[in-house]
Amino acid sequence: MEKKETKKDNFGIKLMVGALVVILVVVVIMDLVDSYVPLKDILTKTVNYTTQKEVTVTDEGIADAVEKLYDATVIVKITNGGKVIGWGSGVVYNKDQKYGYIFTNHHVVEDARDIVIEYTDGTETSGEVLGSDEYADVAVIRVDVNTIKAVAEIGKSEGLRPGDTVFAVGTPIDLAYKFTVTRGILSGKDRMVEMTNNDRYNMSASDSWYMNLLQIDASINSGNSGGPLANSNGEVIGITNSKLSSTYSSTSIENIGFAIPIEDALSVADKLINNDGKIERPVLGVSMVTIEAADYYDIDLSSDVTEGALVADVTKGSVADKAGLKKGDVIIKMEDYKIKDYMYLKYYLYRYDIGDTIKITYLRDNKEKEVSITLKD
């Protein structure tokens, strides 16, 4: 009897040990899943962490990640005569011995006379716009370094995958909702989103261009503009700047927001700081329209041509004029970039600097031609 009882007890102990092993394996697997690090990367030790503190998404949320970024976020208040007449959001992304540097959007600070920066503890300081660019929708503000509370850690958007956790921090709708945190996922990358700036003094005039943006489903609203978009480790991977709205559409639109990739924002910031707050962009010297506008401009275009940037006019003496481009030509490629319409041409043109020599492929009388052009301002 004693031997049977001993065997039964040993069997129970083995069963308990086995169960514990299974539980431990499940916990380890869940931890790997929550941290979004591929198992192969962990085994080969190819993951390089550069942050001071590593956090993971848990069932309780992303509070650790938010805590890393929270005090680096700010409210960018636009004031006139001491009264707040508008605001946006921002994030402290860098500092030196004298100043702290803040990202926000161009459309937040455009035409602003006075700027006040409010921190998470309620303290305020004046801000100075170092530079701002409409087409990139990026602005850089500097403040006294002694006033800042924290500097955000910068991550990368390039390695993100659709479905990765992201969160935004900002002050939407009303100042009563200061430093609101919203969580979601990366919904898409490389979204070519059309932006339009209506001339406030001439409502019949407008300028349109494309921006290459990250799409997110984390809720953002008016006032979030310029605030940080972060990954699940609290690193800034984008600057929120826009959302789709159903104001002028019968279609209901929800949770389609966009952010400028952090790599693009940093590149623009460097140019602004090193070029007296401005970005000088190259000019071809052509007026571009859509293919569909050919008849309006009295251009005889083959029905086989369905994509490209149609040249409606060429400025005399411009680089395009000297290169031989003419009214009616259809630009279809810039280097290896395919030009689908005139806004694609503008987007890719602005990726180059003044002085760069680029190859342009175009159609004339349905025949493909090439020309090299050295860009000027």
N, C-alpha and C positions, 0 to 999 in steps of 0.2 A: 504493500500500500504506500509505503513511504517513497519507493522508487517511482510509482505512478504519479504521485503528487509532485515529486521533484521534476519529472519530465513535463508535467503540465505547467509547473511554474516556469521552467526554462523556455517552454514554448511561448508562454505569455510575455516573458521578458524580450524574446526575439521579436515577437510581433510588435511590441511597443517601440523597440529600437528601429525596426523597419519603418514604422509609421513616422517616427521622428525624422528619419533620413528623407522620406518622401516629402514631408512638410518643409524641411530645409531646402530641398531642391526646388520646390515650388516658389518659396520665398526668394531664392536667388534668381530664378527665371523672371519673376514679376519685377524684381528690382532692375534687371537688365532691360526689360521692356519699358519700364517707366522712365529710365534715363535716356532713352532714344540713342543708345550707343550700340552699333551692330556687334554681334557676338564675335565675328571674325576680327574686328578691330581690337577688341579686348584681348583676344588670344594672341594676336600678333603685336600688341602694344603699339599700334600706329596712331592712336588718338593723342593729340597734343593739347593739353589744357593750359591756357595762359591766364585764367582768371584767379583771383585771390581766394574765391570760395566757390565750391561746386555744389549745386543744388539739384534736386530732382522733382518731378511732378509726382505728387502723392494723392491719395484719396481725399486728403484734407485740403488740397489746393496748391497754390504756387506762392504762398506767403513769403517763403525764404527768398525766392527770386525777386519778388516785388520789393522786399526790404532792401536788397542790394541797390536797386535803382531809384527808389522812391525819393530820397532827399536830393537827388541830382536833377529832378524835374522842377520846372518853374512855371509860373504864370507870366505871360508877356502882356502887360497892360499898356494900351494906347491911351494917353491922357491929353487933355487940352484944358488949360487953365486950372489944373489940379483935379479935374473931373475925368473919370474913366469913361471913354466913349467907345471902347472896344477892347477885345483881348483875344489871345490865342495861347498856345502852350509852347514849351521849349524844354531843352535838356542841356545841362552843362556837360560838354564832351571833352574839354581840355582846359589846361591852365598853365601859366608860367609864373614867374616871380611877381608880376604886377597885376595880371588880369586872369579872369576866368572867361571861357568862351562858350557861348550858348548857340545851339542850333534852333532855328524856327523856320517858318515858311516866308517866302517873299510876300505872299498875299496877306500875311498877318501884319507886317510892318510897312507895307507900301504907303507912301505919303504920310507916315507917322511923324508928328512933330516932337513929342516927348514920349519916352518909354520908361516904364517902371517895372522892375522885376520883383515878383513876390515868391518867396521860398516856402517850403512846407511848414516851417515853424511860424509863419505869418510876418516875418521881417521883410523889409523892402529895401531896394536900392535902385538908383538910376542906371539905365543901360544906354549904350551907344552902338548904333548900327555900323559895323565895320564895312559891310558890303552886302549886296542883295542882287539876285538874278531872277528875272521873271520866268525865263524858259526852263530853268532848273527848279524853280520855286523853292530856292534855298536862300536863307539869310543868316548872317553871323552877327551876333551881338556880343559886346564885351562888357564886363563889369569888374569892379574892384575885387581882386582875388580874395581879400580878407572877408568878403561878404558871403562867398559861396559855402554851401553846407557839405557837398559831396560832388565828386566827378564820376560820371557814368563809365562803366566798362564797355568797350567797343567790341562787338562780335563781327560775324560775317554773314551776309545773306546768301552768298554763293553756294554754300553747302546745304542750305535748307531744302527740305522736301515737302511737297504738298501733304498736309496732315500733321505737320509738326506744330506743337503748341507755341502760340505767341500771345503776348498781352500788350495793351497800350495803357499809357497813363496820360491824363489830360484833364482839362476843366471844361466840360461840355455845357452848352445851353445857358447856364446861369452860374455866377460866382459862388452860389450856395453849394454847388457840386464840385468844389475844388478837389483836384488831384484824384479824380475818379479812375479806378482800375477796371478794365474790361478784358476778358480772356476769350480766346478763340483758337483758330488754327490758320496756318498758311493755306489759302484756298487755291492759289496759282502764282506762277512767276512769269516774268517777261510779258506782262500785259501792256500792249500799246494802247494807251488811253488818250483820247482826244481832249485837249484843253482849249478853251476859248476865252479870250479877254476882250470884252466889249468896251469900246472907247466911251468913257462916261460923258465925254463932251460931244460925241458924234455916235449916236446909237445905231446908225446905219453901217458903221465901220466896225470890223472885228478882225482879230488875228487868231489863227488856229495853229496848233502844233501837237505833236505826239510826245508823251512821256512814257518811258519804260518803267513800269511800277510793279510792286508786289501786291497781290490781292489777298485780303484777309476777311474773315467773318466776325472778328472782334468788333463790337459796336463802337463806332466813332460818330461824332456829331459836331455841329458848329461849335468851335471853341477848342476842340481836340487838335486842330491844325497846328503843326509844328512840334507836337509832342513825340516822345519816343515810342517806337515799337520794339519789343524785346523778345528774345527767345526764352526758353524755359530755364535758362541759367542766369537770367537777369542781365544779359548783354544786349546792348542796342544794336539792332540789325536793320533799322529803318526809321524814317521820319514820316509820320502820318501827314497826309496832305489833302485827301479828297475822298468822296464817296459818290456812288450813283444815287440819284434822287428821282422819285416819281412825281415831283411837283408839276412837271409839264408833260406827264405821260399818264395814260389810263392804266398802265401796267403797274401792279404793286411790286416795289423793289425793297428787299430787306437784306441787311448785313452784307453789302458788297462795298467794302472800303478799300483804300489804296494807300501805299506808303512808298516813299522814295528809298531805294536800296542804300544802305549806309555807305557802301563804297562810292556811289555816285555823289552823295552828300559831302563826303570828305574831300573828294577830288575838286568839287566846286568850291568848297571852303578854302582850300589851299590857294586856288587861283584868285579868289576874292581878296584874301589877306595879302597875297604877294603882288597884287596888281591894283592897289589903291581902291579896293572895293568894287571893281568892275571886271567883267569878262568880255574881252574883245573877241568877236566871232567873225569868221570869214564870210565874204559875200561873193556870190557868183555873178550877180548883175543881171538876173533874169526874173521876169514875172511868171509865176507858175500857176496853172489852173488844172482842174480835173479833166479827164478824157471826155467826159460828158458835156463839157463846155465848148467843145470844138466848134460847133455850128454858131454859137453866140459870138465867137471871136473870128468868124469867117475863115476857119481853118478846115481844109479838105483832108479828112483823116480816114484811113481805111477802117472798115468795120472789124477787121481782124485784130486791131490794136485795142486791147481792153484794159491794160494796166500801164502805168508809167506816169511821169510828171510832164504835162504838156506845156511847152514854152509859148507863152502868149505875147511876150515882148522881151527884147534884149536891150539893156542900157548901153548906149554908145560909149566906147572906150573902156568898158568893163573887161574883166578877164574872160568872161563868156564870149563877149564880142570879139576879142582878139583871138580866141580859140576857134572862131568860126561858127558858133551856135547861132541858129536863126529861129524866128517865129515859125511854129509848126513842128519843130523837132520834139521828139518824145524821149526823155531821159529814162532809161530802164535799169541802169546799174551805176553804182558809184563804187569803184574798186570791186569787191566781191559782194557788196550789199545790193540786194534786189530792191528796186524802187517801185512800189506798188502805186503810189500817188504822190502828189506834191508835198504832203506832210511827212512822208517817209524821207523824201529828199532833204527836207529841212532838218529832220532828226539826225540823219547820218552825216550831213554836211557839218553840223555842229559838234560832231565827234572829232573833227580835225582842227588843227591850229593854223593860224595865219602863217604862210610860208611853206606849208605842206604841199607837195605835188601829188595830185590824185588823177586816176584814170576814170573817165566818164564814158559810158556806153550809151548810145542814143539811136533812135530810128529816124531816118529821113527818106521819104518816099518808099517806105516799107523796107528799106535796106539798113542793115546794122552797121554803125560806124563807131570809131573810138577816137578819143582825143585826151591828151594830158593837159591838166590845168594847174598852175601854181596859184594857190589861194592868197587873196589879199583882203584887207579890211574895207 
